[in-house]
């Protein structure tokens, strides 16, 4: 719920018990500020996360949902340069804090296949962000988790469900005619080598359906699908659903 304030007056919508309303503050309006040249937006502030009141000491996810403590945003580059807030990359990983009891598929009860303490990578725009115990968390479905990180290297990611981890092929340095391409004119490749695959999606009876691609396959995938990652050595990777893999090349 939101609280919208104009100057000294305010209008507050009712909120659920234990959740503090987010606030949107707008600069005070006056007759002299109507013109575009004099309009000011310095008072604009938006708070996205839902804040859980301190009196609540735990959050228990329901069904196949997972509570993840979000990894802190990098404030500096590898070389130590301080990044402005506009240049800081939104994290896509964190630590699992709690999991739900699972869900029922057909006649089978399927437990969440992730345990508390696991380091995971999730889809960029998934879940609901909440501020709990002074720390940002994400409450999302198990299917929104791309995989489990067993080391600090993205190449060691263990994909979940129908996800596939692909090492992206390097962009062509030259055209077919031999012309050298600049960084701005290099086309982003949509070809890569499969590094790892998940166990497959669940069918109507709760059984896993193996994926049609295997590690080592060179594949063509949808250009705008998935989530991009970069390894410590600069190698580019992408994780996507198996349905976004369009062909196997040989």
C-alpha positions as CSV (number, residue, x, y, z in Angstrom):
1,X,0.0,0.0,0.0
2,X,1.2,3.5,-0.6
3,X,1.3,6.9,1.1
4,X,1.2,9.8,-1.3
5,X,2.2,13.2,0.1
6,X,1.7,16.6,-1.6
7,X,3.3,19.4,0.4
8,X,2.0,19.4,3.9
9,X,-1.0,17.3,3.2
10,X,-1.0,13.5,2.8
11,X,-3.3,10.6,1.9
12,X,-2.5,7.2,3.4
13,X,-4.1,4.0,2.3
14,X,-4.8,1.3,4.9
15,X,-2.2,-1.5,5.2
16,X,-2.1,-5.1,6.4
17,X,-1.0,-5.5,10.0
18,X,2.7,-6.0,10.3
19,X,3.5,-4.5,6.9
20,X,4.6,-0.9,6.7
21,X,3.3,1.0,3.7
22,X,5.8,2.0,1.0
23,X,5.9,5.7,0.4
24,X,6.0,7.8,-2.7
25,X,6.9,11.4,-2.0
26,X,6.3,14.1,-4.7
27,X,7.8,17.6,-4.6
28,X,5.5,20.3,-3.2
29,X,3.3,21.9,-5.9
30,X,2.9,25.7,-6.0
31,X,1.6,28.1,-8.7
32,X,5.2,29.1,-9.5
33,X,6.2,25.5,-10.2
34,X,3.6,24.8,-12.9
35,X,5.9,25.7,-15.8
36,X,8.2,23.0,-17.2
37,X,11.4,25.1,-16.6
38,X,10.6,25.5,-12.9
39,X,9.2,22.0,-12.2
40,X,11.2,20.1,-9.6
41,X,11.2,16.4,-8.8
42,X,13.8,16.4,-6.1
43,X,11.3,15.1,-3.6
44,X,10.5,11.9,-5.5
45,X,11.4,8.7,-3.6
46,X,10.0,5.3,-4.2
47,X,10.4,2.3,-1.9
48,X,9.8,-1.0,-3.7
49,X,10.3,-3.6,-0.9
50,X,7.5,-4.5,1.5
51,X,8.8,-4.0,5.0
52,X,7.9,-6.6,7.6
53,X,7.4,-5.1,11.1
54,X,10.1,-6.1,13.7
55,X,7.5,-7.9,15.9
56,X,7.5,-10.7,13.4
57,X,10.6,-12.8,13.8
58,X,10.2,-15.4,11.0
59,X,8.8,-15.8,7.5
60,X,7.5,-19.2,6.5
61,X,7.1,-19.7,2.8
62,X,4.0,-21.7,1.7
63,X,3.7,-24.3,-1.1
64,X,6.7,-24.4,-3.4
65,X,7.9,-20.9,-2.5
66,X,11.4,-20.1,-1.3
67,X,12.8,-17.2,0.8
68,X,16.2,-16.0,-0.4
69,X,18.4,-13.5,1.3
70,X,19.6,-11.2,-1.6
71,X,23.3,-10.9,-2.2
72,X,24.6,-7.4,-1.6
73,X,24.9,-5.1,-4.6
74,X,28.5,-4.6,-5.8
75,X,29.5,-1.0,-5.0
76,X,32.9,-1.2,-6.7
77,X,34.4,-2.6,-9.8
78,X,37.1,-5.3,-9.7
79,X,39.7,-2.5,-10.1
80,X,38.3,-0.7,-7.0
81,X,36.3,2.1,-8.8
82,X,33.3,3.2,-6.9
83,X,30.1,2.7,-8.9
84,X,27.2,5.2,-8.8
85,X,23.8,3.7,-7.9
86,X,22.6,3.9,-11.5
87,X,25.5,1.7,-12.6
88,X,25.3,-1.0,-10.0
89,X,24.1,-4.3,-11.3
90,X,21.0,-5.7,-9.7
91,X,22.1,-9.0,-8.0
92,X,20.6,-12.3,-9.3
93,X,21.8,-14.5,-6.5
94,X,21.5,-15.1,-2.8
95,X,21.3,-17.6,0.1
96,X,18.2,-19.7,0.7
97,X,16.8,-18.9,4.2
98,X,13.6,-21.0,4.2
99,X,11.5,-23.2,1.9
100,X,7.9,-24.2,1.7
101,X,6.4,-27.7,2.2
102,X,6.2,-28.4,-1.5
103,X,3.3,-28.9,-3.8
104,X,1.1,-31.7,-5.1
105,X,1.4,-32.8,-8.7
106,X,-1.1,-35.5,-9.7
107,X,-1.2,-37.9,-6.8
108,X,2.3,-37.2,-5.7
109,X,3.6,-34.7,-3.1
110,X,6.7,-33.0,-4.6
111,X,9.0,-31.4,-2.0
112,X,11.1,-28.3,-2.7
113,X,14.4,-29.6,-4.1
114,X,16.5,-26.9,-2.4
115,X,17.7,-26.7,1.2
116,X,18.3,-23.8,3.5
117,X,21.8,-22.5,3.2
118,X,22.1,-23.2,-0.5
119,X,23.5,-20.4,-2.8
120,X,21.2,-19.9,-5.7
121,X,20.8,-17.9,-8.9
122,X,17.3,-16.8,-9.9
123,X,15.5,-15.1,-12.8
124,X,16.1,-11.4,-12.9
125,X,12.5,-10.1,-12.5
126,X,11.1,-12.9,-10.4
127,X,9.6,-12.9,-6.9
128,X,8.4,-10.3,-4.4
129,X,11.1,-8.3,-2.5
130,X,10.6,-7.8,1.2
131,X,12.7,-6.1,3.9
132,X,13.0,-8.5,6.9
133,X,15.3,-8.1,9.9
134,X,16.9,-5.1,8.2
135,X,17.9,-7.1,5.2
136,X,16.4,-7.4,1.7
137,X,15.0,-10.8,0.8
138,X,13.1,-12.3,-2.1
139,X,10.1,-14.5,-1.9
140,X,9.7,-16.5,-5.1
141,X,8.6,-19.8,-6.5
142,X,11.0,-22.7,-6.8
143,X,10.5,-22.7,-10.6
144,X,12.0,-19.1,-10.7
145,X,15.3,-20.4,-9.3
146,X,17.7,-21.1,-12.2
147,X,20.1,-23.2,-10.4
148,X,22.4,-23.9,-7.4
149,X,25.9,-22.4,-7.1
150,X,28.2,-25.0,-5.5
151,X,31.3,-22.7,-6.0
152,X,31.8,-19.0,-6.8
153,X,32.1,-19.7,-10.5
154,X,29.0,-19.5,-12.8
155,X,30.4,-22.4,-14.9
156,X,29.8,-24.7,-12.0
157,X,26.1,-23.8,-11.7
158,X,23.8,-26.8,-11.2
159,X,20.7,-26.0,-13.3
160,X,17.2,-26.9,-11.9
161,X,14.1,-28.3,-13.6
162,X,14.1,-27.5,-17.3
163,X,17.0,-24.9,-17.2
164,X,20.1,-25.2,-19.4
165,X,23.5,-23.5,-18.8
166,X,25.3,-22.5,-22.1
167,X,28.7,-21.2,-22.7
168,X,28.2,-18.4,-25.3
169,X,30.2,-18.6,-28.5
170,X,32.5,-15.7,-29.1
171,X,31.2,-13.0,-31.5
172,X,32.7,-12.9,-35.0
173,X,35.7,-10.6,-35.3
174,X,35.4,-10.3,-39.1
175,X,32.7,-10.3,-41.7
176,X,32.5,-13.0,-44.4
177,X,34.4,-10.6,-46.7
178,X,37.2,-10.1,-44.2
179,X,36.3,-6.7,-42.8
180,X,37.3,-6.2,-39.1
181,X,34.2,-5.6,-36.9
182,X,34.3,-3.0,-34.1
183,X,32.7,-3.8,-30.7
184,X,29.7,-1.7,-31.6
185,X,29.0,-3.6,-34.8
186,X,29.6,-7.2,-33.5
187,X,26.3,-9.0,-33.4
188,X,25.5,-10.8,-30.1
189,X,25.7,-14.5,-30.8
190,X,22.8,-16.9,-30.2
191,X,25.0,-20.0,-30.4
192,X,26.8,-21.8,-27.7
193,X,27.9,-25.0,-26.0
194,X,25.7,-26.7,-23.4
195,X,27.7,-26.9,-20.1
196,X,25.0,-28.4,-17.8
197,X,21.3,-29.3,-17.9
198,X,18.6,-29.7,-15.2
199,X,16.8,-33.0,-14.4
200,X,13.9,-31.9,-16.6
201,X,10.3,-30.6,-15.9
202,X,7.6,-32.5,-14.0
203,X,4.9,-34.2,-16.0
204,X,1.2,-34.5,-14.8
205,X,2.1,-37.5,-12.6
206,X,5.1,-35.8,-10.9
207,X,7.8,-37.6,-12.8
208,X,10.7,-35.9,-14.5
209,X,10.9,-35.7,-18.3
210,X,14.6,-35.7,-19.5
211,X,15.7,-32.8,-21.6
212,X,16.4,-33.3,-25.3
213,X,19.9,-31.6,-25.1
214,X,22.9,-32.8,-23.3
215,X,26.2,-31.3,-22.1
216,X,28.6,-30.9,-25.1
217,X,25.9,-30.1,-27.6
218,X,26.3,-27.0,-29.7
219,X,22.9,-25.3,-29.9
220,X,21.1,-22.4,-31.4
221,X,18.9,-20.5,-28.9
222,X,16.4,-17.7,-28.9
223,X,18.3,-14.4,-29.0
224,X,16.3,-12.6,-26.3
225,X,15.7,-15.4,-23.8
226,X,17.3,-16.3,-20.5
227,X,19.7,-14.6,-18.1
228,X,23.2,-13.5,-18.9
229,X,26.2,-14.1,-16.7
230,X,30.0,-13.5,-16.9
231,X,32.6,-15.8,-15.4
232,X,35.7,-14.5,-13.5
233,X,37.8,-15.0,-16.6
234,X,35.4,-12.9,-18.7
235,X,33.7,-15.9,-20.4
236,X,30.0,-15.3,-21.1
237,X,27.3,-17.7,-20.1
238,X,23.5,-17.8,-20.4
239,X,20.9,-19.8,-18.6
240,X,17.5,-20.4,-20.2
241,X,14.7,-22.9,-20.4
242,X,15.1,-25.9,-22.7
243,X,12.1,-24.7,-24.7
244,X,14.2,-21.6,-25.7
245,X,16.8,-23.9,-27.4
246,X,15.7,-24.1,-31.0
247,X,18.2,-26.5,-32.6
248,X,21.2,-28.7,-32.1
249,X,24.1,-27.9,-34.5
250,X,26.6,-30.5,-35.8
